[in-house]
């Protein structure tokens, strides 16, 4: 008999989050040199990826949630399929590389808007045998299988020399990873169970997650916890109020409105890799983090694009929901979703690049120590209890508060190899909930950093026009940094 396992509430929420505007798929691209064979790809996936249970299992919904069930009819040829790029209608003589890239981008956008087959495990690889002298792979994986950090871990494990997942022990009791601890912890008043649980550790959100995840842990028996309750409770309640009272996001061209709602057709773009060493040097010179600097470039690019479209961004801000990892990285192989969402305000209306970096740094500092990511995770988990219309209404509140979802994922510092070829470039795009129509991805890999953008074509039909502004925004900061006094002068 196939082995069945209940899906966690938060993963259930992601499973049911698909709508006409956004499908909950993480879409990624690998560019390989030299080319590989389809048979080699299928063999590697069979040997490595299928050792993770979720990639051999169906997600079977029911009245109470969903269950993971082994697919007795699993067929690798239905999940690793060959794809062909359509001719580029904008292709010009001598622009073969640009035409191939645009064709691949169109394929990625089309696949991002195409649902996965719910009667099979919720993932698929699309193989392009001939792309820029090598091969390309477009991966689609439903978010209910895992979050970005977990899937990065899995994808690294299937590269040459990648390690298999640790062997799971047979469980004799409820696994905390799959328990519904948040159902009780969040529904009860925050001044009761949740506040005491968070206060017991006082050492970071991830430790609170570990405590709350264990249904056998005592929430009231810690002397240290009793001391921390009053101190932490006030902070938690403030963060709850901030989430509840957060106004709807600014109305810009990138924010859907009644007469201009996203339609569900996706368009993707990505930048050329930007060397990471100059980024590190400039961030050090400006006294900010690399993340602050990159987010400032995003804000500047979006502000510049809005201005080019005839919309004055001066003095305006937009809000992006930023995923925050809530689990130890050494447990990423366990898959599932363990992240919260932090609302980050991007000062798209500040034209001075130095002033904009400092504004981003200040906003990032305000998020540090906040319990909002934990509370957002709680909302996602509890929404998994509800029927889909109620869940959609709850999650719709998040959509009203933000224009974009934005994530920054660190990848390997050195290039990887796959089936004997070099993985020369990689990019992915994050899904968005509700009717949010913009997703920004920042990925570091092999000593470079790269930007990706996915938009609804109603809101922005040419995301490359925004992407192409990212590097010039960095160049402004680089040139200004060179004008600063050097050490010893």
C-alpha positions in Angstrom: 0.0 0.0 0.0 1.3 3.5 -0.7 2.6 5.3 2.4 0.5 8.3 3.3 1.5 11.3 5.4 -0.6 14.3 6.4 0.5 17.6 4.8 1.4 20.4 7.3 -1.1 23.2 7.6 1.3 25.8 6.2 2.1 23.6 3.2 -1.7 23.0 2.7 -2.2 26.8 2.6 0.4 27.0 -0.3 -1.2 24.1 -2.1 -4.6 25.9 -2.1 -3.2 29.3 -2.9 -3.3 29.0 -6.7 -5.7 31.4 -8.4 -6.4 32.9 -11.8 -3.6 35.5 -11.4 -0.9 33.6 -9.6 0.2 30.0 -9.5 2.2 28.9 -6.5 5.2 27.6 -8.5 8.8 28.4 -8.1 10.3 28.6 -11.6 14.0 28.4 -12.3 16.4 28.2 -15.2 19.8 26.4 -15.4 22.1 27.2 -18.3 24.7 24.5 -19.0 27.9 24.3 -21.1 28.5 22.1 -23.0 25.2 20.5 -23.9 23.9 17.4 -22.1 21.6 14.7 -23.3 17.9 14.2 -22.2 18.7 10.6 -21.1 21.5 11.9 -18.8 19.1 14.4 -17.2 16.5 11.7 -16.6 19.0 9.3 -15.2 20.4 12.0 -12.8 16.9 13.0 -11.6 16.0 9.4 -11.0 19.1 8.7 -9.1 19.2 11.8 -7.0 16.0 13.8 -6.9 13.6 10.9 -6.4 15.4 10.1 -3.1 13.3 12.9 -1.7 9.9 11.6 -0.9 8.0 14.7 -2.0 9.1 14.3 -5.6 7.5 10.8 -5.9 4.3 11.7 -4.0 0.9 13.1 -5.0 -0.7 15.9 -3.0 -4.2 14.6 -2.3 -6.6 17.3 -0.9 -9.5 16.4 1.4 -12.0 18.2 3.6 -9.5 18.6 6.4 -6.4 19.6 4.4 -4.2 17.3 2.2 -2.2 14.1 2.3 1.1 13.1 0.7 0.6 9.7 -1.1 3.2 7.8 -3.1 2.4 7.8 -6.8 2.2 4.2 -7.8 2.2 5.1 -11.5 5.1 7.5 -11.4 6.7 8.0 -14.9 10.0 10.0 -15.2 9.2 10.8 -18.8 6.1 12.8 -17.7 8.2 14.9 -15.4 11.4 15.4 -17.4 10.2 16.5 -20.8 11.8 17.9 -23.9 10.8 21.5 -24.9 11.6 23.6 -28.0 12.0 27.3 -28.2 9.6 29.1 -30.5 11.1 31.5 -33.1 11.5 35.1 -31.8 9.3 37.5 -33.7 11.6 40.4 -32.8 14.7 38.6 -34.1 17.1 40.6 -36.2 20.0 39.6 -38.4 23.1 39.2 -36.2 21.1 39.0 -33.0 21.0 35.2 -32.6 21.9 35.3 -28.8 19.3 38.0 -28.1 16.6 36.1 -30.0 17.4 32.8 -28.2 17.2 34.6 -24.8 13.9 36.3 -25.6 12.5 32.9 -26.7 13.6 31.3 -23.5 12.1 34.1 -21.5 8.8 33.7 -23.3 8.8 29.9 -22.5 9.5 30.6 -18.8 6.7 33.1 -18.7 4.3 30.7 -20.4 5.3 27.9 -18.0 4.9 30.1 -15.0 1.2 30.6 -16.0 0.6 27.0 -16.8 -0.7 24.8 -13.9 1.0 21.6 -13.0 -1.0 18.4 -13.4 -2.6 17.7 -9.9 -2.9 14.0 -10.7 0.9 13.7 -10.6 3.7 14.9 -8.3 3.8 18.7 -8.5 7.0 19.3 -10.4 8.4 19.2 -13.9 11.7 19.8 -15.7 11.6 21.2 -19.3 14.8 20.4 -21.2 16.0 22.5 -24.1 18.8 20.5 -25.8 20.4 23.3 -27.8 20.7 26.7 -26.2 23.7 29.1 -26.7 26.1 26.3 -27.4 24.9 24.2 -24.4 21.6 23.2 -22.9 18.9 24.8 -20.7 16.6 23.4 -18.1 13.5 25.1 -16.9 12.3 23.7 -13.5 8.8 24.2 -12.1 8.2 23.1 -8.5 5.0 23.8 -6.5 5.5 25.8 -3.4 3.8 23.2 -1.2 6.8 21.0 -1.7 9.2 23.4 -0.2 10.4 27.0 0.1 13.3 28.6 -1.7 15.9 27.7 0.8 14.8 24.1 0.9 14.7 23.8 -2.9 18.1 25.4 -3.3 19.4 22.7 -1.0 17.7 20.0 -3.0 18.9 21.3 -6.3 22.4 21.5 -5.1 22.2 17.8 -4.1 21.6 16.7 -7.6 24.7 18.4 -9.0 27.9 16.4 -9.6 29.2 15.3 -6.2 26.0 16.3 -4.4 25.1 14.4 -1.3 21.9 12.3 -0.8 19.4 13.4 1.9 20.0 12.0 5.4 18.1 8.8 6.1 14.9 9.5 8.0 14.1 7.4 11.0 10.7 5.8 11.2 8.6 8.1 13.3 7.0 6.6 16.4 5.1 9.8 17.4 3.9 13.0 15.7 6.7 14.7 13.9 6.9 18.4 15.0 7.7 19.4 11.4 4.2 18.2 10.4 2.2 19.1 13.5 -0.5 21.7 13.6 1.0 23.5 16.6 0.1 26.9 15.2 -3.6 26.1 15.0 -3.9 26.3 18.8 -1.0 28.7 19.4 -2.2 31.5 17.2 -6.0 31.2 17.5 -5.6 31.7 21.3 -5.0 35.3 22.4 -1.5 36.5 21.8 -1.2 37.6 25.5 -1.7 33.9 26.5 0.1 31.0 24.8 1.9 32.6 21.9 3.4 35.4 23.8 4.7 33.1 26.6 6.1 30.7 24.0 8.0 33.5 22.2 9.2 35.0 25.5 10.6 31.7 26.8 13.5 31.8 24.4 14.2 35.4 23.7 17.0 34.4 21.4 15.5 34.7 17.9 12.6 33.7 15.9 14.0 30.3 14.8 14.4 29.1 18.4 10.8 30.1 19.0 9.8 28.1 16.0 11.6 25.0 17.5 9.8 25.4 20.8 6.4 25.9 19.2 7.0 23.0 16.9 7.3 20.5 19.7 3.8 19.7 21.1 5.3 18.1 24.1 7.3 21.1 25.3 6.1 22.9 28.3 5.2 26.5 27.6 4.6 27.6 31.1 7.3 25.8 33.1 10.3 27.9 32.4 11.4 30.5 35.0 13.4 32.3 32.4 10.3 32.4 30.2 8.3 33.9 33.0 10.8 36.7 33.2 10.8 37.3 29.5 7.1 37.4 29.0 6.5 41.0 30.0 9.4 42.2 28.0 8.6 40.2 24.8 4.8 40.5 25.1 4.8 44.2 24.5 7.0 43.8 21.4 4.8 41.0 20.0 1.6 43.0 20.5 3.2 46.0 18.8 4.1 43.9 15.8 0.6 42.4 15.7 -0.8 45.9 15.6 1.7 47.0 12.9 0.6 44.1 10.7 -3.1 44.7 11.3 -3.0 48.5 10.8 -0.5 48.6 7.9 -2.2 50.7 5.2 -2.8 49.4 1.7 0.2 50.0 -0.6 0.7 53.0 -2.8 -1.2 53.0 -6.1 1.4 52.9 -8.9 1.5 51.3 -12.3 2.9 48.1 -10.7 0.0 47.8 -8.3 -3.3 46.4 -9.7 -6.5 48.5 -9.3 -10.1 47.8 -10.3 -9.7 49.1 -13.8 -6.3 47.5 -14.3 -6.3 44.1 -12.6 -3.6 41.5 -13.3 -4.8 38.9 -15.8 -2.5 36.0 -15.1 -0.2 36.1 -18.1 3.4 36.2 -16.9 6.5 37.8 -18.4 10.0 37.2 -17.1 13.4 38.8 -17.4 16.9 38.5 -15.9 20.0 40.5 -15.9 23.6 39.6 -16.9 25.6 38.5 -13.8 27.2 41.4 -11.9 30.6 40.7 -10.2 30.1 40.4 -6.5 33.6 41.7 -5.4 32.9 45.3 -6.5 29.4 45.1 -4.8 31.1 44.1 -1.5 33.7 46.9 -1.8 31.1 49.6 -2.5 28.8 48.4 0.4 31.8 48.5 2.7 32.7 52.0 1.6 29.1 53.2 2.1 28.8 51.6 5.5 25.9 49.4 4.5 25.3 45.7 3.9 25.4 44.1 0.5 21.7 43.5 0.8 21.0 47.1 1.6 23.0 48.1 -1.6 21.2 45.6 -3.8 17.8 46.6 -2.5 18.6 50.2 -3.1 19.4 49.3 -6.8 16.0 47.6 -7.0 14.3 50.7 -5.7 16.2 53.0 -8.0 15.4 50.8 -11.0 11.7 50.7 -10.3 11.6 54.4 -9.6 13.4 55.2 -12.9 11.0 52.9 -14.8 7.9 54.5 -13.3 9.3 57.9 -14.3 9.9 56.7 -17.9 6.2 55.6 -18.0 5.1 59.1 -17.1 4.4 58.5 -13.4 6.3 60.8 -11.1 7.7 58.6 -8.2 9.0 61.6 -6.1 8.3 61.1 -2.5 6.6 57.7 -3.1 7.3 54.3 -1.6 6.2 50.8 -2.4 6.1 47.8 -0.1 7.6 44.4 -0.8 7.0 41.2 1.2 10.4 39.7 1.9 10.7 36.0 2.9 12.6 35.4 6.1 14.0 31.9 6.7 12.8 30.4 10.0 14.8 27.2 10.2 18.4 26.0 10.5 20.0 25.6 7.1 21.2 22.1 7.9 17.5 21.0 8.0 16.6 22.5 4.6 16.6 19.0 3.1 13.5 18.2 5.0 11.5 20.4 2.6 8.2 22.0 3.5 7.8 25.7 4.1 9.4 27.3 7.2 9.6 31.0 6.4 7.8 34.2 7.4 7.2 37.4 5.5 8.6 40.8 6.5 7.1 44.0 4.9 10.0 46.1 3.5 9.3 49.6 2.3 11.3 50.5 -0.9 11.9 54.3 -1.3 11.4 54.3 -5.1 10.9 58.1 -4.9 14.3 59.0 -3.7 16.5 59.9 -6.7 19.7 60.5 -4.8 21.4 57.0 -4.8 23.4 57.6 -1.5 20.3 58.9 0.2 18.3 56.0 -1.1 20.9 53.4 0.3 20.7 55.0 3.7 16.9 55.0 3.6 17.0 51.3 2.8 19.5 50.6 5.6 17.3 52.4 8.1 14.2 50.4 7.0 16.1 47.1 7.2 17.3 48.0 10.7 13.7 48.6 11.8 12.8 45.0 10.7 15.6 43.4 12.8 14.3 41.9 16.0 10.7 42.2 14.7 8.3 39.2 15.3 6.4 40.1 12.1 7.9 37.3 10.1 6.9 34.8 12.8 3.4 36.2 12.9 3.1 36.2 9.1 4.1 32.5 9.2 1.4 31.9 11.8 -1.2 33.5 9.5 -0.2 31.3 6.6 -0.4 28.2 8.9 -3.8 29.0 10.4 -5.2 29.9 6.9 -4.5 26.2 6.1 -7.4 25.4 8.5 -10.0 27.3 6.5 -11.9 26.4 3.4 -10.4 28.0 0.3 -12.7 31.1 0.1 -11.9 32.0 3.7 -8.2 31.3 3.1 -8.3 33.5 0.0 -9.9 36.4 2.0 -7.3 36.1 4.7 -4.3 36.0 2.3 -5.9 38.8 0.3 -5.1 41.1 3.2 -1.4 40.5 2.5 -1.8 41.3 -1.2 -3.4 44.6 -0.5 -0.4 45.6 1.7 2.2 45.0 -1.0 3.2 45.6 -4.6 5.8 42.9 -4.9 7.3 39.8 -3.4 11.1 40.0 -3.2 13.7 37.4 -2.2 17.5 37.3 -1.9 19.0 33.8 -1.9 22.7 33.1 -1.5 24.0 30.4 -3.8 27.3 28.6 -4.0 30.4 30.7 -4.3 32.0 28.6 -7.0 30.4 27.3 -10.2 28.9 23.8 -10.0 28.9 21.0 -12.5 26.0 18.9 -13.6 26.2 15.7 -15.7 29.8 16.7 -16.5 28.8 20.2 -17.8 29.3 23.5 -16.1 26.3 25.3 -14.6 27.3 28.7 -15.9 24.2 30.6 -15.0 21.1 30.1 -12.9 18.0 32.2 -12.1 14.6 31.7 -10.5 11.4 33.6 -10.0 9.2 33.7 -6.9 5.4 33.4 -7.0 3.2 35.9 -5.4 -0.1 35.5 -3.6 -3.5 37.1 -4.3 -3.3 39.6 -7.1 0.3 40.8 -6.5 1.8 41.1 -10.0 5.5 41.6 -9.4 8.2 39.2 -8.1 11.9 40.3 -7.7 14.6 37.7 -7.3 18.3 38.3 -6.3 20.6 35.3 -6.5 24.3 35.2 -5.9 26.2 32.4 -7.6 29.8 31.7 -8.6 31.1 35.1 -7.5 28.4 37.0 -9.2 25.0 38.4 -8.4 22.0 38.4 -10.7 18.5 40.0 -10.7 15.4 38.4 -12.0 11.9 39.9 -12.4 8.5 38.3 -13.1 5.5 40.5 -13.8 1.9 40.3 -14.9 1.8 41.6 -18.5 -1.1 43.9 -17.6 1.0 45.7 -15.1 4.4 45.6 -16.9 4.6 43.9 -20.3 8.4 44.5 -20.6 10.1 43.7 -17.3 13.5 43.7 -19.1 13.1 47.5 -19.2 13.2 47.5 -15.4 16.0 44.9 -15.2 18.2 46.8 -17.6 18.2 49.7 -15.0 19.6 47.6 -12.1 23.3 47.7 -13.2 23.3 51.4 -14.1 21.9 52.1 -10.6 24.9 50.2 -9.1 27.3 52.0 -11.4 26.1 55.3 -9.9 27.0 54.1 -6.5 30.3 52.7 -7.7 31.2 56.1 -9.3 30.2 58.0 -6.2 32.2 55.6 -4.0 35.3 56.3 -6.1 34.9 60.0 -5.3 35.0 59.4 -1.5 38.3 60.0 0.4 40.5 56.9 0.4 42.0 55.6 3.7 45.1 57.5 4.7 44.3 60.5 2.5 
